[in-house]
Amino acid sequence: MNLTKLFLIAAFVIAFASLMNAQAPAQVTPAKVGAINSQAFSDPTGGITRLVNTLKTIDAEFKPRRDEIAQLVARFNTLQADAARAPTAAKQDQLQTLQIEITRKQEDARAAFAKRTAALTNPIRLSVFNALEAFARQRGIDVLIDLSKFPDGVLLVNKNADLTPAFIREFNSKNP
């Protein structure tokens, strides 16, 4: 029996040793990491020109709605102050009706704004994403971190790792 146990142990050791040699860890090449701040794309002073201009267009388009809602809110505040001095059932009804109108107009404006913004900016955002992918590939970057998505979780030691200004310059030059 001792010979059988010794043979089994020897076989186990040989099998284990060959397994360890067969699964030697492969060499891992370090990933090249870059950083980008996508919030800078919409910066009016140095962002992506097409995106900035589109956002300005949308802002101008919705200014009349914002102004109308602001006027309704001012009217509501005036009526509320008046109702506080001399409360009446009629003023309370007016306040309630005005509050409902303001809420509806705000909701409608938000929905229209979101729809219009998506319609005008999604093609630009797709173009930016494709250009960003090519930009990173040209520089051999394997991982691109968006600093705007991780404001507290990313610590940049080397500010030269931020590719945002170079990418915006290149995108604007290729997409006037």
PyMOL commands that set and color helices and strands:
alter all, ss='L'
color gray80, all
select helices_A, chain A and resi 2-22+38-42+49-85+89-138+159-161+164-174
alter helices_A, ss='H'
color red, helices_A
select strands_A, chain A and resi 33-36+143-146
alter strands_A, ss='S'
color yellow, strands_A
deselect
rebuild
show_as cartoon
